[in-house]
Amino acid sequence: MNSEVQHFDVIIVGGGLVGASLACALLPMAKRHGMRIAVVEAVPLPSLASEPYQPSYDARGTALSYGTRLIYEEMGVWQALSERVCAIEHIHVSDRGHFGTTRLHAAEEGVAALGYVVENHWIGRVLLSHLQQQGGEAISWLCPAEVTAITMAAERAQVTIHHQDQQQQQQLSAALVVLAEGGRSSLSEQLSLDYQEAPYNQFALVSTLTPGKAHAGVAFERFTAEGPLALLPLTDSDDGSHRCALVWTTPDELIGERMDWDDATLLKEVQQVFGYRLGRFSRIGERYCYPLALKQAREQVRSRLVVLGNAAHALHPIAGQGYNLALRGVADLAERLGRLHQQGEDLGQLTHLNAFVEQRRQDQMRTIAFSDKVMKVFAEPRFPVQLVRDLGLVGLNMFAPARHRLARAAMGLDGTRARLHGA
Ligand SMILES: Cc1cc2nc3c(=O)[nH]c(=O)nc-3n(C[C@H](O)[C@H](O)[C@H](O)COP(=O)(O)OP(=O)(O)OC[C@H]3O[C@@H](n4cnc5c(N)ncnc54)[C@H](O)[C@@H]3O)c2cc1C
């Protein structure tokens, strides 16, 4: 055990997409006003300097909303990120075996793209490069190191970390701890955080495939009796093959069988569900599966603690909103902490943190309800509901103001958000 306690203003537990984004968002304050930040990440980092980045068939992708682009621009990372994003110019929603279809178009909304699809590896690489190149002494990146305990005291929070490479424990302290560990570690249990959780009894089967025709920037969302199937446009691979990210919602009882199919069978089955709008599918990469549940922490702040990202809320991936929602939380928190730090306030004081939760409440409620309701309405097999939803899709397709509202929600532009401090 290293007996020396290192002190910080903010300790971020987890350097995944959300934790690394928060560190990037706080960086200007850290550099300009001496805010001391530590990020503790359990998984060793890939060496950034190693090989040139290659688009992969084995990587997972995320749909970023247009609103997320605006946040990344303020953080100063969009330019680098945009090198490998694929613009979503159109969204095509259909109901398999029924007549309802609707389409959203970027041009109709007066934007270049409704959103962007990007490999998670690339987002991670851009955020970490930014921190390494711009962070200097301002950010302490402790990795590979696992947070094993968090205890709250009146004046400061105490964090115990285990350095995996040195087999050594260390004590840190901070005015504020941000829990951004994805909600899968034992820390939330240790802290007795209470969650509201409803399983969907489904898994997301995720992979990358090659369609016969170019996707032309169209994101497809196809609802079926068993659950939705999304095909999202990706950048072409280096050999020029087209690529789409597949997210296939699969009932619990079928996931084992589908994960065991050989590639040819999987391609054939996906083709049957999706049809031939993108020609014949020819190649499929590594597949991954994730159990799906709607999960939300009832208590997202405590004195000296904020819970963020998947640790605070996990959504159905159908509408591609989980990370986009989390990033709006990151932006609001960074702006608030920057302001409080400049005013010499205690960052961990509960009244400040309660104000943050209040600021986030509406956006969280609306986004979670949107993802959950879409999922449930399209899962409903009863004829009247089916008919109403298909009429709804047709109506949306014909009625521009309703389409506009849906497009604004998909773009993450239907709420208000503070601008980032120092941007
Ligand atoms: C199939 C699927 C598709 C999705 N598609 C989209 C989409 O298109 N658009 C969208 O907006 N969202 C999408 N999401 C949601 C998105 O993936 C999540 O919101 C996002 O990954 C959450 O990031 P996070 O940083 O909170 O958690 P994570 O990515 O899980 O990161 C947590 C990090 O904490 C580290 N960690 C854990 N425990 C400790 C510890 N004790 N000490 C130190 N470090 C620790 C982990 O190593 C990890 O790096 C999707 C989700 C799924 C399942």
The ligand as an SDF file (V2000), in Angstrom:
LIG
                    3D

 53 58  0  0  0  0  0  0  0  0999 V2000
  -26.0770   -2.8860  -28.4320 C   0  0  0  0  0  0  0  0  0  0  0  0
  -25.9530   -1.4550  -28.0080 C   0  0  0  0  0  0  0  0  0  0  0  0
  -25.9820   -0.4670  -28.9690 C   0  0  0  0  0  0  0  0  0  0  0  0
  -25.8960    0.8810  -28.5760 C   0  0  0  0  0  0  0  0  0  0  0  0
  -25.9770    1.8420  -29.5440 N   0  0  0  0  0  0  0  0  0  0  0  0
  -25.9890    3.1420  -29.1690 C   0  0  0  0  0  0  0  0  0  0  0  0
  -26.1190    4.1660  -30.1590 C   0  0  0  0  0  0  0  0  0  0  0  0
  -26.1840    3.8990  -31.3610 O   0  0  0  0  0  0  0  0  0  0  0  0
  -26.1460    5.4630  -29.7330 N   0  0  0  0  0  0  0  0  0  0  0  0
  -26.0650    5.7910  -28.4100 C   0  0  0  0  0  0  0  0  0  0  0  0
  -26.1610    6.9860  -28.0880 O   0  0  0  0  0  0  0  0  0  0  0  0
  -25.9160    4.8450  -27.4650 N   0  0  0  0  0  0  0  0  0  0  0  0
  -25.8710    3.5380  -27.8110 C   0  0  0  0  0  0  0  0  0  0  0  0
  -25.7110    2.5640  -26.8470 N   0  0  0  0  0  0  0  0  0  0  0  0
  -25.4520    2.9900  -25.4510 C   0  0  0  0  0  0  0  0  0  0  0  0
  -23.9510    3.2420  -25.2210 C   0  0  0  0  0  0  0  0  0  0  0  0
  -23.2100    2.1350  -25.6440 O   0  0  0  0  0  0  0  0  0  0  0  0
  -23.6810    3.5130  -23.7480 C   0  0  0  0  0  0  0  0  0  0  0  0
  -24.4760    4.6080  -23.3510 O   0  0  0  0  0  0  0  0  0  0  0  0
  -22.2230    3.8660  -23.4620 C   0  0  0  0  0  0  0  0  0  0  0  0
  -21.3630    2.8250  -23.8420 O   0  0  0  0  0  0  0  0  0  0  0  0
  -22.0360    4.1240  -21.9710 C   0  0  0  0  0  0  0  0  0  0  0  0
  -20.6860    4.4420  -21.7090 O   0  0  0  0  0  0  0  0  0  0  0  0
  -20.1140    4.4660  -20.2200 P   0  0  0  0  0  0  0  0  0  0  0  0
  -18.7940    5.1500  -20.3340 O   0  0  0  0  0  0  0  0  0  0  0  0
  -21.1400    4.9540  -19.2760 O   0  0  0  0  0  0  0  0  0  0  0  0
  -19.9020    2.9220  -19.8440 O   0  0  0  0  0  0  0  0  0  0  0  0
  -18.8030    1.9150  -20.3920 P   0  0  0  0  0  0  0  0  0  0  0  0
  -18.6140    2.1260  -21.8460 O   0  0  0  0  0  0  0  0  0  0  0  0
  -19.2240    0.5690  -19.9000 O   0  0  0  0  0  0  0  0  0  0  0  0
  -17.4530    2.3570  -19.6700 O   0  0  0  0  0  0  0  0  0  0  0  0
  -17.1990    2.1140  -18.3140 C   0  0  0  0  0  0  0  0  0  0  0  0
  -15.6870    2.0770  -18.1010 C   0  0  0  0  0  0  0  0  0  0  0  0
  -15.4140    1.9720  -16.7120 O   0  0  0  0  0  0  0  0  0  0  0  0
  -14.3680    1.0420  -16.4990 C   0  0  0  0  0  0  0  0  0  0  0  0
  -14.5250    0.4910  -15.1450 N   0  0  0  0  0  0  0  0  0  0  0  0
  -15.4940   -0.3570  -14.6940 C   0  0  0  0  0  0  0  0  0  0  0  0
  -15.3480   -0.5920  -13.3810 N   0  0  0  0  0  0  0  0  0  0  0  0
  -14.2510    0.1070  -12.9830 C   0  0  0  0  0  0  0  0  0  0  0  0
  -13.5850    0.2520  -11.7300 C   0  0  0  0  0  0  0  0  0  0  0  0
  -14.0200   -0.3440  -10.6180 N   0  0  0  0  0  0  0  0  0  0  0  0
  -12.4660    1.0280  -11.6860 N   0  0  0  0  0  0  0  0  0  0  0  0
  -12.0150    1.6590  -12.7990 C   0  0  0  0  0  0  0  0  0  0  0  0
  -12.6100    1.5530  -14.0020 N   0  0  0  0  0  0  0  0  0  0  0  0
  -13.7180    0.7890  -14.0980 C   0  0  0  0  0  0  0  0  0  0  0  0
  -14.5540    0.0040  -17.6000 C   0  0  0  0  0  0  0  0  0  0  0  0
  -13.3480   -0.6700  -17.8750 O   0  0  0  0  0  0  0  0  0  0  0  0
  -15.0070    0.8800  -18.7610 C   0  0  0  0  0  0  0  0  0  0  0  0
  -13.9360    1.3330  -19.5450 O   0  0  0  0  0  0  0  0  0  0  0  0
  -25.7870    1.2220  -27.2100 C   0  0  0  0  0  0  0  0  0  0  0  0
  -25.7260    0.2180  -26.2390 C   0  0  0  0  0  0  0  0  0  0  0  0
  -25.8220   -1.1140  -26.6280 C   0  0  0  0  0  0  0  0  0  0  0  0
  -25.7860   -2.1910  -25.5700 C   0  0  0  0  0  0  0  0  0  0  0  0
  1  2  1  0
  2  3  1  0
  2 52  2  0
  3  4  2  0
  4  5  1  0
  4 50  1  0
  5  6  2  0
  6  7  1  0
  6 13  1  0
  7  8  2  0
  7  9  1  0
  9 10  1  0
 10 11  2  0
 10 12  1  0
 12 13  2  0
 13 14  1  0
 14 15  1  0
 14 50  1  0
 15 16  1  0
 16 17  1  0
 16 18  1  0
 18 19  1  0
 18 20  1  0
 20 21  1  0
 20 22  1  0
 22 23  1  0
 23 24  1  0
 24 25  2  0
 24 26  1  0
 24 27  1  0
 27 28  1  0
 28 29  2  0
 28 30  1  0
 28 31  1  0
 31 32  1  0
 32 33  1  0
 33 34  1  0
 33 48  1  0
 34 35  1  0
 35 36  1  0
 35 46  1  0
 36 37  1  0
 36 45  1  0
 37 38  2  0
 38 39  1  0
 39 40  1  0
 39 45  2  0
 40 41  1  0
 40 42  2  0
 42 43  1  0
 43 44  2  0
 44 45  1  0
 46 47  1  0
 46 48  1  0
 48 49  1  0
 50 51  2  0
 51 52  1  0
 52 53  1  0
M  END
$$$$
